[in-house]
């Protein structure tokens, strides 16, 4: 059986993509041990099904879809208690970034207030800096729906992270903390 060229050396593919894949899983499930398990399960699935990769997009996007599905499945099977570890392996922002660790922790805590699919969209957009088209492919939805999911998610994060910034009778106003933490989160 012949495998797509991009996946022929699966070990190299694994080494190249693992850090981003575990960040995606962690962003969705919120717990390092579970993120590691989800990521390993996703790689096992990807390896078994690598002949199904059609080559119609980057193999990384195909893998992230598997990781997202594995993380969402894990959340469905088990109620997750979010914790906020100060884990330098997961927090790989450049040293000296403008978002403080406090802002990062607030963002991670804020993510628990989003449903898992919204969490996945936020993680893919702001942790991996993927565009709407790639996120739509990974989540199996349209680009306009990705925009809606992200807009609602950011509104929710603004309310949760800086409730005083949102007047009671008006829609939430942008909170610089959310924007800055999301960029560097």
Backbone as JSON, one array per atom type, in Angstrom:
{
  "sequence": "XXXXXXXXXXXXXXXXXXXXXXXXXXXXXXXXXXXXXXXXXXXXXXXXXXXXXXXXXXXXXXXXXXXXXXXXXXXXXXXXXXXXXXXXXXXXXXXXXXXXXXXXXXXXXXXXXXXXXXXXXXXXXXXXXXXXXXXXXXXXXXXXXXXXXXXXXXXXXXXXXXXXXXXXXXXXXXXXXXXXXXXXX",
  "N": [[0.85, -1.17, 0.0], [0.66, 2.16, -0.92], [1.64, 5.24, 0.48], [0.73, 8.69, 0.92], [3.13, 11.09, -0.18], [3.8, 13.17, 1.64], [3.35, 11.96, 4.05], [4.92, 9.75, 4.13], [7.32, 9.48, 5.6], [6.54, 9.07, 8.52], [7.52, 9.39, 11.08], [9.14, 11.7, 10.94], [7.15, 13.53, 10.28], [5.62, 13.4, 12.62], [7.48, 14.39, 14.54], [7.8, 17.01, 13.59], [5.23, 18.1, 13.82], [4.19, 17.62, 16.35], [4.48, 19.5, 18.63], [2.63, 21.63, 18.01], [0.28, 20.16, 17.7], [-0.18, 19.1, 20.28], [-0.59, 21.48, 21.64], [-3.01, 22.29, 20.49], [-4.72, 20.23, 21.41], [-4.44, 20.6, 24.19], [-5.45, 23.19, 24.47], [-8.12, 22.69, 24.0], [-8.96, 20.61, 25.79], [-7.81, 21.39, 28.22], [-6.13, 20.28, 30.16], [-3.01, 19.0, 30.91], [-2.08, 16.25, 31.0], [-4.28, 14.85, 29.92], [-4.32, 16.11, 27.44], [-1.92, 15.19, 26.34], [-2.54, 12.44, 26.14], [-4.76, 12.53, 24.37], [-3.5, 13.6, 22.13], [-1.64, 11.58, 21.5], [-3.43, 9.49, 20.92], [-4.61, 10.63, 18.66], [-2.45, 10.72, 16.87], [-2.0, 7.98, 16.59], [-4.37, 7.25, 15.3], [-4.1, 8.81, 12.98], [-1.82, 7.61, 11.87], [-2.74, 4.99, 11.36], [-4.68, 5.6, 9.49], [-3.45, 6.92, 7.42], [-3.4, 6.42, 4.72], [-5.77, 7.4, 3.88], [-5.54, 10.1, 3.68], [-6.07, 12.62, 1.46], [-4.58, 14.55, 0.2], [-5.52, 17.03, -0.48], [-5.09, 19.31, 0.92], [-2.88, 20.83, 3.34], [-1.0, 18.36, 5.15], [-0.85, 18.87, 7.86], [-3.2, 20.24, 8.52], [-5.06, 18.21, 8.13], [-4.22, 16.48, 10.16], [-4.69, 18.16, 12.43], [-7.44, 18.25, 12.39], [-8.04, 15.64, 13.1], [-6.94, 15.66, 15.69], [-8.57, 17.63, 16.92], [-11.08, 16.35, 16.75], [-10.53, 14.09, 18.32], [-10.03, 15.31, 20.8], [-12.49, 16.58, 21.32], [-14.08, 14.31, 21.46], [-12.97, 13.07, 23.71], [-13.71, 14.89, 25.67], [-16.46, 14.56, 25.6], [-16.69, 12.01, 26.6], [-15.7, 12.2, 29.15], [-15.98, 14.21, 31.98], [-14.24, 17.17, 32.31], [-12.05, 18.64, 34.59], [-10.89, 21.77, 34.71], [-7.6, 22.93, 35.0], [-4.96, 25.22, 35.69], [-2.01, 24.98, 34.86], [1.34, 26.17, 35.3], [2.98, 25.63, 32.88], [5.82, 25.41, 31.13], [6.28, 23.97, 28.78], [3.87, 23.9, 27.43], [3.18, 26.57, 27.36], [4.52, 28.28, 25.12], [5.15, 30.85, 24.37], [7.09, 33.56, 23.04], [9.84, 34.69, 25.01], [9.6, 37.65, 26.9], [7.33, 38.59, 25.7], [4.41, 40.67, 25.2], [2.13, 39.99, 26.59], [1.33, 39.18, 29.85], [2.07, 36.52, 32.22], [-0.03, 36.35, 33.97], [-2.13, 37.37, 32.41], [-2.19, 35.36, 30.49], [-2.94, 33.14, 32.06], [-5.47, 34.02, 32.83], [-6.74, 33.98, 30.36], [-6.66, 31.21, 29.73], [-8.24, 30.26, 31.84], [-10.58, 31.58, 31.14], [-11.29, 30.25, 28.79], [-12.56, 27.96, 29.66], [-15.18, 28.62, 29.87], [-16.29, 28.42, 27.43], [-17.96, 26.44, 24.93], [-16.81, 23.18, 23.86], [-16.35, 23.07, 21.02], [-16.21, 25.77, 20.3], [-14.0, 26.46, 21.83], [-12.1, 24.98, 20.45], [-12.07, 26.36, 17.99], [-11.1, 28.88, 18.81], [-8.58, 28.17, 19.82], [-7.33, 27.12, 17.5], [-7.3, 29.4, 15.9], [-6.02, 31.48, 17.45], [-3.94, 30.3, 18.9], [-2.57, 28.76, 17.02], [-2.61, 30.41, 14.85], [-4.1, 30.01, 12.5], [-5.86, 30.47, 9.4], [-9.3, 31.42, 8.55], [-10.3, 29.73, 6.56], [-8.77, 27.37, 6.76], [-9.4, 26.63, 9.39], [-12.13, 26.2, 9.09], [-12.09, 23.95, 7.44], [-10.88, 22.08, 9.17], [-12.73, 21.99, 11.3], [-14.95, 21.2, 9.95], [-16.9, 22.93, 8.83], [-18.33, 26.04, 7.59], [-16.5, 28.96, 6.39], [-17.76, 31.35, 7.11], [-19.24, 30.51, 9.3], [-17.18, 29.9, 11.04], [-16.24, 32.48, 11.51], [-18.47, 33.5, 12.88], [-18.54, 31.8, 15.14], [-16.06, 32.46, 16.33], [-16.44, 35.2, 16.81], [-18.62, 35.2, 18.64], [-17.38, 33.73, 20.65], [-15.2, 35.36, 21.43], [-16.65, 37.55, 22.36], [-17.87, 36.33, 24.56], [-15.59, 35.66, 26.06], [-14.67, 38.25, 26.63], [-16.71, 39.13, 28.33], [-16.46, 37.33, 30.45], [-13.81, 37.62, 31.28], [-13.42, 40.33, 31.75], [-15.72, 41.62, 33.13], [-16.52, 44.14, 34.02], [-16.01, 45.77, 31.91], [-18.1, 45.64, 30.18], [-21.05, 47.28, 29.63], [-24.21, 46.9, 31.27], [-26.55, 47.08, 29.69], [-25.68, 47.07, 27.1], [-23.86, 45.79, 24.26], [-20.84, 43.85, 24.69], [-17.81, 45.68, 25.21], [-14.66, 45.96, 23.51], [-12.01, 44.32, 25.15], [-8.78, 45.08, 25.97], [-7.09, 43.25, 27.23], [-8.07, 40.7, 26.51], [-7.68, 40.7, 23.74], [-4.85, 41.06, 23.58], [-3.87, 38.87, 25.12], [-4.95, 36.77, 23.69], [-3.61, 37.01, 21.28], [-1.05, 36.28, 21.98], [-1.3, 34.0, 23.36]],
  "CA": [[0.0, 0.0, 0.0], [1.45, 3.39, -1.05], [1.13, 6.33, 1.3], [1.05, 10.0, 0.36], [4.52, 11.48, 0.01], [3.94, 14.0, 2.83], [3.23, 11.11, 5.24], [5.75, 8.56, 3.95], [8.18, 9.43, 6.77], [5.61, 9.48, 9.57], [8.32, 9.82, 12.23], [9.5, 13.11, 10.73], [5.88, 14.27, 10.37], [5.31, 13.44, 14.05], [8.43, 15.3, 15.2], [7.55, 18.36, 13.12], [3.89, 18.59, 14.13], [3.75, 17.31, 17.71], [4.27, 20.65, 19.53], [1.38, 22.33, 17.68], [-0.84, 19.24, 17.95], [-0.45, 19.03, 21.72], [-1.18, 22.78, 22.01], [-4.42, 22.25, 20.1], [-5.41, 19.35, 22.35], [-4.43, 21.26, 25.5], [-6.37, 24.31, 24.41], [-9.5, 22.2, 24.02], [-9.28, 19.84, 27.0], [-7.41, 22.17, 29.38], [-5.36, 19.53, 31.16], [-1.83, 18.54, 30.18], [-2.06, 14.8, 30.86], [-5.31, 14.47, 28.97], [-3.9, 16.6, 26.13], [-0.92, 14.24, 25.84], [-3.26, 11.22, 25.75], [-5.54, 12.82, 23.17], [-2.56, 13.77, 21.01], [-1.13, 10.26, 21.13], [-4.53, 8.79, 20.24], [-4.79, 11.24, 17.34], [-1.36, 10.24, 16.01], [-2.25, 6.57, 16.28], [-5.42, 7.25, 14.29], [-3.52, 9.35, 11.75], [-0.92, 6.61, 11.3], [-3.56, 3.9, 10.81], [-5.52, 6.06, 8.39], [-2.69, 7.83, 6.57], [-3.72, 6.19, 3.31], [-7.0, 8.15, 3.59], [-5.2, 11.5, 3.41], [-6.27, 12.83, 0.02], [-3.62, 15.5, -0.35], [-6.19, 18.23, -0.95], [-4.69, 20.39, 1.81], [-1.66, 20.44, 4.06], [-1.2, 17.24, 6.05], [-1.02, 19.39, 9.21], [-4.63, 20.53, 8.7], [-5.69, 16.89, 8.26], [-3.88, 16.02, 11.51], [-5.38, 18.98, 13.43], [-8.84, 17.82, 12.42], [-8.06, 14.41, 13.9], [-6.69, 16.06, 17.08], [-9.78, 18.3, 17.41], [-12.11, 15.33, 16.94], [-10.15, 13.26, 19.47], [-10.21, 16.12, 22.01], [-13.93, 16.74, 21.55], [-14.56, 13.0, 21.89], [-12.52, 12.86, 25.09], [-14.55, 15.72, 26.55], [-17.79, 13.96, 25.67], [-16.61, 10.8, 27.41], [-15.25, 12.46, 30.52], [-16.08, 15.6, 32.42], [-12.89, 17.65, 32.56], [-11.86, 19.72, 35.55], [-9.82, 22.62, 34.2], [-6.58, 23.44, 35.89], [-4.12, 26.15, 34.96], [-0.62, 24.78, 35.26], [2.33, 27.05, 34.71], [3.76, 24.62, 32.19], [6.56, 26.06, 30.05], [6.2, 23.21, 27.54], [2.64, 24.28, 26.76], [3.25, 28.01, 27.16], [5.74, 28.49, 24.36], [5.24, 32.22, 23.85], [8.45, 34.08, 23.13], [10.16, 35.42, 26.23], [9.5, 39.09, 26.72], [6.1, 38.94, 25.01], [3.7, 41.73, 25.9], [1.08, 39.44, 27.47], [1.93, 38.64, 31.07], [1.62, 35.19, 32.59], [-1.35, 36.55, 34.56], [-3.07, 37.47, 31.29], [-2.28, 34.03, 29.89], [-3.74, 32.31, 32.97], [-6.85, 34.5, 32.73], [-7.28, 33.49, 29.09], [-6.89, 29.77, 29.86], [-9.41, 30.1, 32.69], [-11.73, 32.04, 30.38], [-11.65, 29.24, 27.8], [-13.45, 26.95, 30.25], [-16.56, 29.11, 29.75], [-16.72, 28.2, 26.05], [-18.22, 25.04, 24.62], [-15.59, 22.6, 23.29], [-16.16, 23.44, 19.61], [-15.77, 27.17, 20.31], [-12.63, 26.39, 22.33], [-11.27, 24.5, 19.34], [-11.92, 27.45, 17.01], [-10.22, 29.9, 19.4], [-7.23, 27.61, 19.88], [-6.79, 27.04, 16.15], [-7.07, 30.75, 15.38], [-5.12, 32.33, 18.22], [-2.74, 29.58, 19.33], [-1.82, 28.32, 15.84], [-2.7, 31.47, 13.85], [-4.65, 29.49, 11.25], [-6.88, 31.33, 8.8], [-10.66, 30.9, 8.65], [-10.5, 28.62, 5.62], [-8.17, 26.15, 7.32], [-10.2, 26.27, 10.56], [-13.39, 25.64, 8.58], [-11.79, 22.59, 6.99], [-10.61, 21.25, 10.34], [-13.96, 21.82, 12.08], [-16.02, 20.69, 9.09], [-17.95, 23.94, 8.75], [-18.03, 27.09, 6.62], [-15.69, 30.07, 6.88], [-18.62, 32.33, 7.78], [-19.57, 29.97, 10.61], [-15.98, 30.08, 11.87], [-16.27, 33.87, 11.94], [-19.52, 33.63, 13.9], [-18.08, 31.11, 16.35], [-15.0, 33.26, 16.94], [-17.02, 36.45, 17.31], [-19.36, 34.89, 19.87], [-16.42, 33.27, 21.66], [-14.47, 36.51, 21.95], [-17.6, 38.31, 23.18], [-18.02, 35.58, 25.81], [-14.34, 35.84, 26.82], [-14.66, 39.63, 27.15], [-17.62, 39.2, 29.47], [-15.95, 36.51, 31.54], [-12.51, 38.09, 31.75], [-13.48, 41.73, 32.16], [-17.15, 41.94, 33.16], [-16.76, 45.56, 34.23], [-15.84, 46.47, 30.63], [-19.33, 45.54, 29.41], [-22.22, 47.86, 30.26], [-25.27, 45.9, 31.41], [-27.56, 47.17, 28.64], [-25.05, 47.17, 25.78], [-23.0, 44.66, 23.91], [-19.54, 44.01, 25.34], [-16.81, 46.48, 24.53], [-13.41, 45.2, 23.43], [-11.11, 44.36, 26.3], [-7.42, 44.9, 25.47], [-6.52, 42.04, 27.81], [-8.46, 39.54, 25.72], [-7.0, 40.77, 22.45], [-3.42, 40.84, 23.75], [-3.63, 37.5, 25.58], [-5.29, 35.86, 22.6], [-2.54, 37.07, 20.28], [0.19, 35.66, 22.45], [-1.69, 32.88, 24.2]],
  "C": [[0.9, 1.23, 0.0], [0.81, 4.5, -0.24], [1.5, 7.65, 0.65], [2.47, 10.41, 0.74], [4.73, 12.26, 1.31], [3.91, 13.17, 4.12], [4.09, 9.86, 5.17], [6.71, 8.39, 5.14], [7.36, 9.95, 7.96], [6.35, 9.95, 10.81], [8.71, 11.29, 12.12], [8.27, 14.0, 10.83], [5.5, 14.45, 11.83], [6.2, 14.47, 14.76], [8.13, 16.75, 14.84], [6.24, 18.93, 13.64], [3.46, 18.41, 15.57], [3.54, 18.54, 18.59], [2.95, 21.39, 19.26], [0.17, 21.44, 17.98], [-1.18, 19.17, 19.43], [-1.01, 20.35, 22.23], [-2.66, 22.83, 21.66], [-5.21, 21.42, 21.11], [-5.52, 20.01, 23.72], [-5.42, 22.41, 25.54], [-7.83, 23.88, 24.5], [-9.83, 21.5, 25.34], [-8.83, 20.51, 28.28], [-6.6, 21.47, 30.44], [-4.23, 18.82, 30.44], [-1.82, 17.02, 29.97], [-3.07, 14.31, 29.84], [-4.94, 14.93, 27.56], [-2.86, 15.67, 25.52], [-1.59, 12.95, 25.35], [-4.03, 11.41, 24.46], [-4.63, 12.93, 21.95], [-2.0, 12.43, 20.56], [-2.19, 9.43, 20.42], [-4.72, 9.32, 18.82], [-3.68, 10.78, 16.39], [-1.53, 8.78, 15.64], [-3.31, 6.45, 15.19], [-4.86, 7.73, 12.95], [-2.61, 8.32, 11.08], [-1.72, 5.48, 10.65], [-4.29, 4.33, 9.54], [-4.77, 6.97, 7.42], [-2.93, 7.61, 5.09], [-5.01, 6.91, 2.91], [-6.74, 9.63, 3.35], [-5.21, 11.71, 1.91], [-5.28, 13.8, -0.6], [-4.25, 16.78, -0.84], [-5.92, 19.44, -0.06], [-3.43, 19.95, 2.53], [-1.94, 19.28, 5.01], [-1.39, 17.7, 7.5], [-2.5, 19.68, 9.49], [-5.41, 19.24, 8.88], [-5.45, 16.35, 9.68], [-4.64, 16.82, 12.57], [-6.86, 18.62, 13.51], [-8.98, 16.55, 13.26], [-7.86, 14.74, 15.38], [-7.94, 16.72, 17.67], [-10.87, 17.27, 17.68], [-11.8, 14.45, 18.14], [-10.37, 14.03, 20.78], [-11.69, 16.29, 22.33], [-14.55, 15.42, 22.02], [-14.18, 12.72, 23.33], [-13.36, 13.68, 26.06], [-15.95, 15.16, 26.68], [-17.78, 12.75, 26.6], [-16.3, 11.07, 28.87], [-15.41, 13.93, 30.84], [-14.69, 16.04, 32.84], [-12.91, 18.76, 33.59], [-10.66, 20.51, 35.05], [-8.87, 23.0, 35.31], [-5.69, 24.35, 35.06], [-2.68, 25.97, 35.43], [0.27, 25.83, 34.62], [3.35, 26.15, 34.04], [4.5, 25.24, 31.02], [6.52, 25.28, 28.73], [4.96, 23.56, 26.74], [2.65, 25.76, 26.45], [4.55, 28.34, 26.45], [5.81, 29.87, 23.73], [6.67, 32.69, 23.96], [8.66, 34.84, 24.44], [10.08, 36.91, 25.94], [8.27, 39.51, 25.95], [5.31, 39.93, 25.84], [2.58, 41.21, 26.79], [1.76, 38.8, 28.67], [1.4, 37.24, 31.33], [0.23, 35.28, 33.22], [-2.42, 36.63, 33.47], [-3.28, 36.11, 30.63], [-3.15, 33.11, 30.74], [-5.2, 32.72, 32.89], [-7.49, 33.99, 31.44], [-7.58, 31.99, 29.17], [-8.11, 29.51, 30.73], [-10.68, 30.53, 31.96], [-12.2, 31.02, 29.36], [-12.61, 28.2, 28.36], [-14.91, 27.36, 30.13], [-17.1, 28.95, 28.33], [-17.04, 26.73, 25.85], [-16.99, 24.49, 23.88], [-15.33, 22.98, 21.83], [-15.67, 24.89, 19.49], [-14.33, 27.25, 20.8], [-11.68, 25.98, 21.21], [-11.03, 25.62, 18.33], [-10.96, 28.51, 17.54], [-8.78, 29.41, 19.43], [-6.59, 27.58, 18.49], [-6.46, 28.42, 15.59], [-5.97, 31.47, 16.12], [-3.9, 31.62, 18.79], [-1.9, 29.19, 18.11], [-1.84, 29.34, 14.71], [-3.16, 30.95, 12.49], [-5.71, 30.44, 10.72], [-8.25, 30.64, 8.85], [-10.89, 29.71, 7.73], [-9.95, 27.31, 6.19], [-8.96, 25.69, 8.54], [-11.51, 25.64, 10.12], [-13.2, 24.21, 8.12], [-11.62, 21.65, 8.18], [-11.89, 20.96, 11.12], [-15.12, 21.29, 11.25], [-17.2, 21.65, 9.01], [-17.56, 24.98, 7.72], [-17.16, 28.18, 7.25], [-16.55, 31.09, 7.62], [-19.04, 31.83, 9.16], [-18.38, 30.08, 11.56], [-15.96, 31.52, 12.39], [-17.31, 34.1, 13.03], [-19.1, 33.0, 15.21], [-17.03, 31.94, 17.08], [-15.54, 34.56, 17.53], [-17.77, 36.22, 18.62], [-18.41, 34.48, 20.99], [-15.66, 34.44, 22.26], [-15.38, 37.4, 22.78], [-17.75, 37.65, 24.55], [-16.77, 35.76, 26.69], [-14.25, 37.24, 27.39], [-15.54, 39.75, 28.39], [-17.06, 38.47, 30.69], [-14.69, 37.11, 32.14], [-12.53, 39.53, 32.26], [-14.93, 42.19, 32.21], [-17.43, 43.42, 33.36], [-16.62, 46.36, 32.94], [-17.12, 46.47, 29.82], [-20.48, 46.17, 30.17], [-23.35, 46.84, 30.26], [-26.26, 45.92, 30.27], [-26.97, 47.21, 27.24], [-24.24, 45.92, 25.51], [-21.62, 44.91, 24.5], [-18.61, 44.88, 24.51], [-15.51, 45.7, 24.5], [-12.56, 45.39, 24.68], [-9.7, 44.11, 25.8], [-6.77, 43.63, 25.99], [-6.82, 40.82, 26.96], [-7.7, 39.55, 24.39], [-5.51, 40.44, 22.6], [-3.12, 39.4, 24.16], [-3.91, 36.52, 24.47], [-4.19, 35.85, 21.55], [-1.33, 36.28, 20.7], [-0.04, 34.37, 23.2], [-1.31, 31.58, 23.7]]
}
